[in-house]
Amino acid sequence: MNFQGNGMGRIWGALALASLAACGDMVGDYPELMPTDRLLAEPALPGHATDAGRDPAAAGNALDARGRSLAARAGAAPAAGD
């Protein structure tokens, strides 16, 4: 074979061969992209949600007391219209 020119044909041929080699399936049919068992699962509720469901006023009072405690520790007044 007598190749003339700057060898661009060989370079393009090598690139085409490399790109075809990259098309092989090494994993299987399809990799697991998204964990659908976790995405479609029912949301986990925090522990205090059951207490708030039983007695919303008590949960609100506990949150207000915690807010006052944090505000006192920070030395700030409660926010207006809170």
Backbone as numpy.savetxt, mean C-alpha at the origin, in Angstrom:
# Nx Ny Nz CAx CAy CAz Cx Cy Cz
30.61 -15.30 -45.11 29.78 -14.12 -45.11 30.65 -12.88 -45.11
30.26 -11.97 -45.90 31.00 -10.74 -46.01 30.13 -9.61 -45.50
30.40 -9.14 -44.26 29.64 -8.04 -43.69 30.35 -6.73 -43.97
29.62 -5.78 -44.44 30.19 -4.46 -44.69 29.44 -3.45 -43.84
30.05 -2.39 -43.53 29.43 -1.35 -42.74 30.03 -1.29 -41.36
29.32 -0.68 -40.44 29.85 -0.45 -39.10 29.39 -1.49 -38.08
28.75 -2.54 -38.49 28.34 -3.61 -37.57 27.01 -3.36 -36.89
26.25 -2.39 -37.38 24.95 -2.09 -36.76 23.98 -3.26 -36.93
24.10 -4.00 -38.02 23.23 -5.16 -38.22 23.43 -6.21 -37.15
24.68 -6.41 -36.76 24.98 -7.39 -35.70 24.44 -6.89 -34.36
24.59 -5.60 -34.13 24.12 -5.05 -32.86 22.60 -5.17 -32.76
21.89 -4.81 -33.84 20.43 -4.91 -33.83 19.98 -6.37 -33.73
20.72 -7.26 -34.36 20.39 -8.68 -34.27 20.56 -9.20 -32.85
21.63 -8.78 -32.18 21.87 -9.19 -30.80 20.79 -8.62 -29.87
20.40 -7.37 -30.10 19.34 -6.77 -29.29 18.00 -7.48 -29.50
17.71 -7.84 -30.76 16.46 -8.55 -31.03 16.47 -9.91 -30.37
17.59 -10.60 -30.40 17.69 -11.91 -29.76 17.55 -11.80 -28.25
18.16 -10.77 -27.66 18.06 -10.56 -26.22 16.63 -10.23 -25.81
15.94 -9.43 -26.62 14.57 -9.09 -26.26 13.64 -10.29 -26.39
13.89 -11.16 -27.35 13.09 -12.38 -27.45 13.37 -13.34 -26.30
14.61 -13.37 -25.84 14.94 -14.23 -24.71 14.28 -13.74 -23.43
14.04 -12.44 -23.33 13.41 -11.88 -22.14 11.92 -12.18 -22.09
11.34 -12.68 -23.15 9.91 -12.96 -23.18 9.56 -14.29 -22.54
10.53 -15.05 -22.09 10.26 -16.34 -21.49 9.51 -16.21 -20.18
8.68 -17.18 -19.85 7.88 -17.18 -18.64 8.58 -18.04 -17.61
9.24 -17.42 -16.66 10.00 -18.15 -15.65 9.18 -18.45 -14.40
8.05 -17.77 -14.20 7.31 -17.87 -12.95 6.19 -18.88 -13.02
5.53 -18.97 -14.10 4.35 -19.81 -14.22 3.33 -19.08 -15.06
2.08 -19.40 -14.88 1.05 -18.73 -15.67 1.02 -17.24 -15.38
0.71 -16.87 -14.15 0.68 -15.46 -13.77 1.20 -15.35 -12.35
2.03 -14.36 -12.08 2.45 -14.17 -10.70 1.31 -13.54 -9.89
1.34 -13.72 -8.62 0.32 -13.13 -7.75 0.66 -11.66 -7.57
-0.05 -10.80 -8.26 0.26 -9.38 -8.23 -0.36 -8.68 -7.03
-1.60 -9.02 -6.71 -2.27 -8.40 -5.57 -2.83 -9.51 -4.69
-2.61 -9.39 -3.39 -3.14 -10.41 -2.48 -4.65 -10.24 -2.30
-5.41 -10.80 -3.21 -6.86 -10.59 -3.19 -7.51 -11.16 -1.94
-6.92 -12.17 -1.33 -7.51 -12.69 -0.11 -7.47 -11.65 1.01
-6.45 -10.79 1.01 -6.39 -9.73 2.02 -7.18 -8.50 1.58
-7.21 -8.21 0.28 -7.93 -7.04 -0.20 -9.44 -7.20 -0.06
-9.94 -8.41 -0.24 -11.37 -8.65 -0.20 -11.87 -9.11 1.17
-10.98 -9.22 2.13 -11.37 -9.68 3.47 -12.14 -8.58 4.19
-12.96 -8.98 5.12 -13.69 -8.02 5.94 -12.69 -7.20 6.75
-12.95 -5.90 6.92 -12.00 -5.09 7.68 -11.99 -5.48 9.16
-10.83 -5.42 9.74 -10.70 -5.73 11.16 -11.00 -4.46 11.96
-11.91 -4.57 12.91 -12.28 -3.42 13.73 -11.37 -3.34 14.94
-11.02 -2.14 15.37 -10.19 -2.01 16.57 -10.96 -2.44 17.81
-10.24 -2.70 18.87 -10.84 -3.21 20.10 -11.86 -2.26 20.71
-11.63 -0.95 20.61 -12.56 -0.02 21.24 -13.84 0.19 20.42
-13.92 -0.39 19.25 -15.12 -0.21 18.43 -16.33 -0.90 19.05
-16.12 -2.04 19.68 -17.26 -2.72 20.31 -17.78 -1.92 21.49
-16.86 -1.28 22.26 -17.30 -0.44 23.37 -18.09 0.75 22.87
-17.65 1.36 21.79 -18.36 2.51 21.22 -19.70 2.09 20.65
-19.81 0.87 20.14 -21.08 0.39 19.62 -22.09 0.15 20.71
-21.62 -0.29 21.87 -22.52 -0.54 22.99 -22.98 0.74 23.66
-22.03 1.66 23.89 -22.37 2.90 24.60 -21.59 4.06 23.97
-22.17 4.69 22.95 -21.45 5.77 22.26 -21.15 6.98 23.16
-22.03 7.25 24.11 -21.81 8.42 24.98 -20.58 8.19 25.87
-20.42 6.99 26.38 -19.27 6.70 27.23 -17.98 6.78 26.42
-18.01 6.30 25.19 -16.83 6.38 24.35 -16.50 7.84 24.03
-17.51 8.64 23.77 -17.30 10.07 23.51 -16.74 10.79 24.72
-17.27 10.45 25.91 -16.77 11.07 27.15 -15.32 10.68 27.40
-14.98 9.44 27.13 -13.59 8.99 27.31 -12.66 9.72 26.34
-13.10 9.93 25.12 -12.28 10.67 24.15 -12.13 12.13 24.55
-13.21 12.73 25.06 -13.13 14.12 25.52 -12.16 14.25 26.70
-12.21 13.31 27.64 -11.30 13.34 28.79 -9.85 13.17 28.33
-9.63 12.30 27.38 -8.27 12.12 26.86 -7.79 13.39 26.16
-8.69 14.04 25.42 -8.33 15.29 24.76 -7.99 16.38 25.75
-8.77 16.49 26.83 -8.47 17.48 27.86 -7.14 17.19 28.53
-6.86 15.92 28.75 -5.59 15.54 29.37 -4.41 15.89 28.47
-4.54 15.64 27.20 -3.46 15.98 26.27 -3.28 17.48 26.13
-4.40 18.22 26.13 -4.32 19.67 26.02 -3.66 20.27 27.26
-3.99 19.73 28.44 -3.40 20.23 29.67 -1.90 19.94 29.70
-1.52 18.77 29.21 -0.11 18.41 29.18 0.65 19.30 28.21
0.00 19.69 27.12 0.64 20.55 26.12 0.57 22.02 26.50
-0.29 22.37 27.46 -0.43 23.76 27.89 -1.25 24.59 26.91
-2.10 23.96 26.12 -2.89 24.68 25.13 -4.35 24.67 25.55
-5.07 25.69 25.11 -6.50 25.75 25.35 -7.21 24.89 24.32
-8.42 24.41 24.63 -9.16 23.62 23.65 -9.49 24.45 22.40
-9.58 23.80 21.28 -9.88 24.49 20.03 -11.29 25.02 20.05
-11.49 26.20 19.50 -12.82 26.80 19.44 -13.70 26.01 18.50
-14.94 25.77 18.89 -15.89 25.05 18.04 -15.59 23.57 17.93
-14.87 23.04 18.92 -14.50 21.62 18.87 -15.71 20.77 19.18
